[in-house]
């Protein structure tokens, strides 16, 4: 009887519990692979991360569809997609979210730590804030063949004390691209919303400063 009791104890509890920490490939509904996994690790400064819990990709996709059906004349948030925290003290944090944007949002300037990239309709990569804009024509979005859904992904990077650099900007944008590509696929966007399967980060020439509007990305 004692042996049987020990066996029950050994088989219960811990094995069925969700892990507290996971690797980057298991974060955010497992949307990261290859270059995005490496970008998460180098930006956050860790290889082990707090488990993100529920897969929110479906919830964000549903929110995008509901917002699109209600109209898209102002920026509207579709909610948080994922929060990434490293296990080590002093590691960084990324907050990824999505929403619908207005056409004139593409004409705004950028903060001093940000750069434009040729990705989607527009990509703005920064050490603290990055945005990726793309359009979606999908059978899930009634009328999008005439008026595509304008989707904006955003990532906020914080906590880790590292200097601004091109590498950090591009890590942030690489992670955001992977999340955006996953959302485009979930929504069945035509041509994946114009996003490549893997991020190809090509800097975009800076516009004439005299033509820039005040930044909305700072």
C-alpha positions as CSV (number, residue, x, y, z in Angstrom):
1,X,0.0,0.0,0.0
2,X,2.9,2.3,0.8
3,X,4.4,1.8,-2.6
4,X,1.1,2.4,-4.3
5,X,0.7,5.7,-2.4
6,X,4.1,6.8,-3.4
7,X,3.4,6.0,-7.0
8,X,0.2,8.2,-6.9
9,X,2.2,11.1,-5.4
10,X,5.0,10.8,-8.0
11,X,2.5,10.8,-10.8
12,X,0.4,13.7,-9.6
13,X,0.7,17.5,-9.8
14,X,4.0,18.7,-11.1
15,X,4.0,17.0,-14.5
16,X,0.6,18.4,-15.4
17,X,1.4,21.9,-14.3
18,X,2.1,24.6,-16.9
19,X,5.8,25.5,-17.0
20,X,6.7,28.8,-15.4
21,X,9.5,29.5,-17.9
22,X,9.9,28.6,-21.6
23,X,12.2,29.2,-24.5
24,X,11.5,31.9,-27.1
25,X,10.0,29.4,-29.6
26,X,7.2,28.7,-27.2
27,X,6.2,32.2,-26.5
28,X,3.1,34.0,-27.8
29,X,1.4,31.0,-29.2
30,X,4.7,29.7,-30.7
31,X,4.8,32.3,-33.5
32,X,8.5,32.9,-33.3
33,X,11.1,30.8,-35.1
34,X,14.7,31.2,-36.5
35,X,15.5,34.9,-36.9
36,X,12.7,36.0,-34.6
37,X,13.8,33.6,-31.8
38,X,17.3,35.0,-32.0
39,X,15.9,38.5,-32.0
40,X,13.9,37.9,-28.8
41,X,16.9,36.5,-27.1
42,X,19.3,39.2,-28.0
43,X,16.9,42.1,-27.4
44,X,15.7,40.7,-24.0
45,X,19.1,39.5,-23.0
46,X,18.0,36.1,-21.9
47,X,17.2,32.6,-23.3
48,X,14.5,31.7,-20.7
49,X,11.2,33.6,-20.5
50,X,8.1,33.8,-18.3
51,X,5.4,31.7,-20.0
52,X,2.9,33.9,-21.6
53,X,-0.2,31.8,-20.8
54,X,-3.2,31.8,-23.2
55,X,-2.6,32.1,-26.9
56,X,-4.1,35.5,-27.7
57,X,-3.7,35.3,-31.5
58,X,-7.3,34.2,-32.0
59,X,-8.6,36.9,-29.7
60,X,-6.7,39.7,-31.5
61,X,-7.9,38.4,-34.9
62,X,-11.5,38.4,-33.7
63,X,-11.1,41.9,-32.3
64,X,-9.7,43.1,-35.7
65,X,-12.7,41.6,-37.5
66,X,-15.1,43.3,-35.1
67,X,-13.4,46.7,-35.3
68,X,-13.3,46.5,-39.1
69,X,-17.0,45.7,-39.2
70,X,-17.6,48.8,-37.1
71,X,-15.5,51.1,-39.4
72,X,-11.9,52.2,-39.3
73,X,-11.9,56.0,-39.4
74,X,-9.9,56.4,-36.2
75,X,-7.1,54.4,-34.6
76,X,-8.7,51.7,-32.5
77,X,-6.8,49.1,-30.4
78,X,-7.5,45.4,-31.0
79,X,-5.8,44.6,-27.7
80,X,-2.6,43.1,-26.3
81,X,-1.1,40.2,-28.3
82,X,1.8,39.2,-26.0
83,X,4.1,40.4,-23.2
84,X,7.7,39.0,-23.2
85,X,9.7,39.0,-20.0
86,X,13.1,37.4,-19.4
87,X,13.7,35.2,-16.4
88,X,16.9,37.0,-15.3
89,X,16.8,40.2,-13.3
90,X,17.6,43.2,-15.4
91,X,16.4,41.5,-18.7
92,X,14.2,43.4,-21.1
93,X,10.4,43.4,-21.7
94,X,8.4,43.6,-24.9
95,X,4.7,44.4,-25.1
96,X,3.2,43.6,-28.5
97,X,-0.3,44.9,-29.5
98,X,-2.4,45.5,-32.6
99,X,-5.0,47.9,-33.8
100,X,-6.5,49.6,-36.9
101,X,-4.8,52.7,-38.2
102,X,-6.0,55.8,-40.2
103,X,-4.5,56.4,-43.7
104,X,-2.8,59.6,-42.6
105,X,-0.9,57.8,-39.9
106,X,1.5,56.7,-42.6
107,X,2.5,60.3,-43.2
108,X,3.7,61.2,-39.8
109,X,7.3,61.6,-38.7
110,X,9.3,59.5,-36.2
111,X,11.1,59.9,-32.9
112,X,14.9,60.6,-32.9
113,X,15.7,56.9,-32.0
114,X,13.6,55.5,-34.9
115,X,14.2,54.6,-38.5
116,X,12.0,53.8,-41.4
117,X,12.2,50.4,-43.1
118,X,10.7,48.9,-46.3
119,X,8.4,46.4,-44.8
120,X,4.6,46.1,-45.2
121,X,3.0,49.5,-46.0
122,X,5.5,51.1,-43.5
123,X,7.7,50.0,-40.7
124,X,9.2,52.3,-38.0
125,X,11.8,50.7,-35.8
126,X,13.1,52.2,-32.6
127,X,15.0,51.2,-29.5
128,X,11.9,51.7,-27.4
129,X,8.9,51.8,-29.7
130,X,8.4,50.2,-33.1
131,X,5.4,50.0,-35.5
132,X,4.6,47.9,-38.5
133,X,1.7,48.8,-40.8
134,X,0.1,46.5,-43.3
135,X,-3.2,46.1,-45.2
136,X,-5.4,43.0,-45.2
137,X,-7.8,41.8,-47.9
138,X,-9.5,38.7,-46.6
139,X,-12.7,36.6,-47.0
140,X,-13.0,37.0,-43.2
141,X,-13.3,40.8,-43.7
142,X,-16.4,41.6,-45.7
143,X,-15.8,44.5,-48.1
144,X,-12.0,44.4,-47.7
145,X,-11.5,43.8,-51.4
146,X,-12.6,47.4,-51.8
147,X,-11.4,48.8,-48.5
148,X,-8.6,46.7,-47.0
149,X,-8.3,46.5,-43.3
150,X,-5.4,48.8,-42.1
151,X,-3.6,46.9,-39.4
152,X,-0.9,48.4,-37.1
153,X,1.3,46.2,-34.9
154,X,3.3,47.9,-32.1
155,X,6.0,46.8,-29.8
156,X,7.2,48.7,-26.7
157,X,10.6,47.7,-25.4
158,X,11.5,48.6,-21.8
159,X,13.5,47.9,-18.6
160,X,16.8,46.5,-20.0
161,X,19.5,49.2,-19.7
162,X,21.1,49.0,-23.1
163,X,22.2,51.8,-25.5
164,X,20.2,52.6,-28.6
165,X,21.6,50.8,-31.7
166,X,20.6,49.7,-35.1
167,X,20.8,46.1,-33.9
168,X,18.3,46.7,-31.1
169,X,15.9,48.5,-33.4
170,X,16.1,45.7,-35.9
171,X,15.6,43.0,-33.2
172,X,12.4,44.8,-32.1
173,X,11.1,45.0,-35.6
174,X,12.0,41.4,-36.4
175,X,9.9,40.3,-33.4
176,X,7.1,42.5,-34.4
177,X,7.2,41.3,-38.0
178,X,6.8,37.7,-36.8
179,X,3.8,38.5,-34.7
180,X,2.3,40.5,-37.6
181,X,2.9,37.7,-40.1
182,X,1.1,35.3,-37.7
183,X,-1.9,37.6,-37.5
184,X,-2.0,38.1,-41.3
185,X,-2.1,34.3,-41.7
186,X,-4.7,33.9,-39.0
187,X,-6.9,36.4,-40.8
188,X,-6.2,34.8,-44.2
189,X,-4.9,38.1,-45.6
190,X,-4.2,38.0,-49.3
191,X,-0.5,37.6,-49.9
192,X,0.0,37.6,-46.1
193,X,-0.7,41.3,-46.0
194,X,2.3,41.9,-48.2
195,X,4.6,40.6,-45.4
196,X,7.4,38.1,-46.3
197,X,7.6,34.9,-44.2
198,X,10.9,36.1,-42.8
199,X,11.8,39.7,-42.1
200,X,14.0,41.4,-44.7
201,X,15.0,44.7,-43.2
202,X,15.8,47.2,-45.8
203,X,16.2,50.8,-44.5
204,X,14.0,53.3,-46.2
205,X,15.4,56.7,-47.3
206,X,14.5,59.5,-44.8
207,X,11.9,61.9,-46.1
208,X,12.7,65.6,-46.5
209,X,12.7,67.0,-42.9
210,X,10.9,70.1,-44.1
211,X,8.0,67.9,-45.1
212,X,7.8,65.9,-41.8
213,X,4.9,66.3,-39.4
214,X,5.4,66.1,-35.6
215,X,6.1,62.6,-34.4
216,X,3.3,60.4,-33.2
217,X,5.6,57.5,-32.3
218,X,7.5,59.0,-29.3
